[in-house]
Every structure is written in C-alpha cells, then in structure tokens.
Amino acid sequence: MIGEILKDQRKKLNMTQQQVADQLHISRQTISNWETGKSLPDVSMLLEISVLFDLSLDYLIKGDPQLMKKIKEDTTLNQLISKGLFLLIICLTASLFSVLSLPLKGLQMNNGMIVLSADVLLQLAAVVVVIWMIIIYTKNFYEKVDNHIQKSIHRIIQVFLVVSLGVTSGCVVLTVLNYMGIIRFLL
C-alpha cells in the first residue's frame, strides 16, 4: 500500500532511504518502517512526500485503507483534544473565580444583619457556566469510542468537569454558610 508506493517511487528516482530521509528531515529508520508497513506517515508528512515524489495526496491516501483509518483517528483525536482544552479552560476559569470570590467579610446592615451580596450571584453564575459546559460536552463532544487514547481523554474531561462542578458548588455553599453565620472566614 503506502509503503509499496513510497518504495517504488524512491527506486524510480534512484534514491536511497537515507536520501529520502534527509529530504524529509526524518530518520532513515522511519522511512524503512513506512516501507515495511510497521508505521504510517502522518498527514503533514504525507504533504511533504507528495511534493518530494510529485504524487497526488489522493493517490497516496486512497490507495491505503489503513492509512485512511489512521488519518481519521488522528483527526478525531486532535478535535477531541481541542474541544477538551476549551472545556477545561472555561471550567478552570469558573472554578478559580469561585474560589477567589469567597467572601472575607459579609455585608452588614446597620442592625447587624448580614445581607447576601453580588458574590453569591457571581458564584452561582460560575456554577451555571460549569453546568453549561457539562451539557455541551454530553450533547456535542461525548461519544463512545474503542480507541484507548480517546477513552482516556474523555475520562480526563469528565473528571475535570465533575471536579469543577464540585468546586464551584462548594464555594456557593461556603459563601451562603458564611452569610448565615454558621462559618466565618478569617481575614
């Protein structure tokens, strides 16, 4: 398949594996592994191979079902990582905001009664943001997969979402307990 194509083209151009490797800025062993089918080039390397051997990408990719499967898996993995990073950044921001906005002093009225202030509402907003990210993840990103790496990434995202929900919810509870006088934050 792709290995045979590469080997045939290399020989047509009277090039050694080392010469091809030098042109592509990779090791000779990598070329050998591709030619013997032990490994497959990634998409960016396919572009370079296409230019070096003056072959169409269509010819290189469609001629090898195993390579097409690898490209699809790589693309799915890259998309999952990008989406996961987006969710993690939003949830981390919401969690940090909740922790940093824990009240050190409650607002008191003249009669000594403690009044809930905007920090509770802001913390509730952080909880809503995390819940929104969980909904986005479950509706748009989550899918059952057999690939071990993708399963692991899904588990990491899920754990982080649950931890973020716990942190933001816990901060709301602590703030409300503080205002109720049940607990006090030290200055």
C-alpha positions in Angstrom: 0.0 0.0 0.0 1.6 3.3 1.1 4.9 1.5 1.9 4.9 -0.1 -1.5 4.2 3.3 -3.2 7.0 5.0 -1.3 9.5 2.3 -2.1 8.6 2.2 -5.8 8.8 6.0 -6.1 12.1 6.1 -4.2 13.6 3.4 -6.5 12.2 5.1 -9.7 14.1 8.2 -8.6 17.2 6.2 -7.7 17.2 7.5 -4.2 18.3 5.6 -1.0 16.2 5.6 2.1 18.8 7.9 3.7 18.4 10.4 0.8 14.7 10.4 1.2 15.0 10.8 5.0 17.4 13.7 4.5 14.9 15.4 2.2 12.1 14.9 4.6 14.2 15.8 7.7 13.5 12.4 9.4 15.4 9.3 10.2 16.2 6.5 7.7 14.6 4.1 10.2 11.3 6.0 9.8 11.4 5.5 6.0 12.2 1.9 6.5 9.3 1.5 8.9 6.9 3.1 6.4 8.1 1.0 3.5 7.7 -2.2 5.5 4.3 -1.2 6.9 5.5 -1.1 10.5 4.2 2.5 10.8 2.4 5.1 8.7 3.2 8.8 8.0 1.0 11.5 9.4 -0.9 14.0 7.3 1.8 16.7 7.4 4.5 14.1 6.3 2.1 13.0 3.5 2.1 16.5 2.2 5.9 16.5 2.1 6.1 13.1 0.5 3.5 14.2 -2.1 5.8 17.2 -3.1 9.0 15.2 -3.0 7.7 12.3 -5.2 5.3 14.5 -7.2 2.4 12.3 -6.3 -1.2 13.4 -5.6 -2.4 13.1 -2.0 -5.5 11.4 -3.4 -3.3 8.7 -4.8 -1.3 8.3 -1.6 -4.2 8.2 0.8 -7.0 6.4 -1.1 -4.7 3.6 -2.0 -4.3 2.5 1.6 -7.3 1.8 3.8 -5.1 1.5 6.9 -3.7 5.0 6.2 -7.2 6.4 5.7 -8.2 4.9 9.1 -5.1 6.4 10.8 -5.8 9.8 9.3 -9.4 9.7 10.5 -8.4 8.6 14.0 -5.7 11.3 14.2 -8.2 14.0 13.1 -10.8 12.8 15.6 -8.2 12.8 18.4 -7.0 16.3 17.5 -10.6 17.6 17.5 -11.3 15.9 20.9 -8.1 17.4 22.4 -9.1 20.9 21.1 -12.7 20.6 22.4 -11.4 19.2 25.7 -9.0 22.1 26.2 -11.8 24.6 25.5 -14.0 22.9 28.2 -11.1 22.7 30.6 -10.1 26.3 30.3 -13.7 27.5 30.8 -14.3 25.3 33.8 -10.9 26.1 35.3 -11.7 29.8 35.0 -15.1 29.3 36.6 -13.6 27.3 39.4 -10.8 29.8 40.1 -13.3 32.6 40.0 -15.5 30.9 42.6 -12.5 30.2 44.9 -11.1 33.7 44.6 -14.5 35.3 45.2 -15.1 33.6 48.5 -16.1 36.4 50.9 -13.7 37.6 53.6 -16.4 39.8 55.0 -20.1 39.8 54.7 -22.0 42.9 54.0 -23.8 44.0 57.2 -26.8 46.4 57.6 -27.0 48.8 60.5 -28.9 46.3 62.6 -26.1 43.8 62.2 -28.0 41.5 59.8 -25.8 40.1 57.1 -27.0 40.6 53.6 -26.3 38.4 50.6 -24.2 40.3 48.1 -23.3 40.0 44.5 -20.6 37.4 45.2 -23.2 34.7 45.8 -24.8 35.6 42.5 -21.4 35.6 40.7 -20.6 32.2 42.2 -24.0 30.8 41.1 -23.1 32.1 37.6 -19.9 30.1 37.8 -21.9 27.0 38.7 -24.2 27.7 35.7 -21.2 28.0 33.4 -19.8 24.7 34.5 -23.2 23.0 34.2 -23.5 24.6 30.7 -20.0 23.1 29.8 -21.2 19.7 31.0 -24.3 19.9 28.8 -22.2 21.0 25.8 -19.8 18.1 26.4 -22.5 15.5 26.7 -24.6 16.7 23.8 -21.8 17.7 21.4 -18.5 16.1 22.3 -19.1 12.8 24.1 -19.2 9.6 22.0 -18.5 6.0 22.8 -15.1 5.1 21.4 -13.0 2.0 21.3 -9.7 3.8 20.9 -7.8 3.7 24.3 -6.3 7.1 23.9 -9.7 8.7 23.1 -11.3 6.9 26.0 -8.6 8.3 28.4 -9.1 11.8 27.1 -12.9 11.5 27.6 -12.3 10.3 31.2 -9.9 13.2 32.0 -12.5 15.7 30.6 -15.3 14.0 32.7 -13.3 14.0 35.9 -12.3 17.7 35.4 -15.9 18.7 34.7 -17.1 16.9 37.9 -14.3 18.4 40.0 -15.1 21.9 38.6 -18.8 21.4 39.4 -17.8 20.3 42.9 -15.5 23.3 43.5 -18.0 25.9 42.2 -20.9 24.4 44.1 -18.8 24.1 47.2 -17.8 27.7 47.0 -21.5 28.8 46.8 -22.3 26.6 49.8 -19.4 28.1 51.8 -20.4 31.6 50.9 -24.1 31.0 52.0 -22.9 29.4 55.2 -20.7 32.4 55.9 -23.6 34.8 55.4 -25.8 32.7 57.6 -23.2 32.9 60.4 -22.6 29.2 60.5 -19.0 29.5 59.5 -16.6 32.5 59.3 -13.8 33.2 57.0 -10.7 34.6 58.7 -9.1 37.8 57.4 
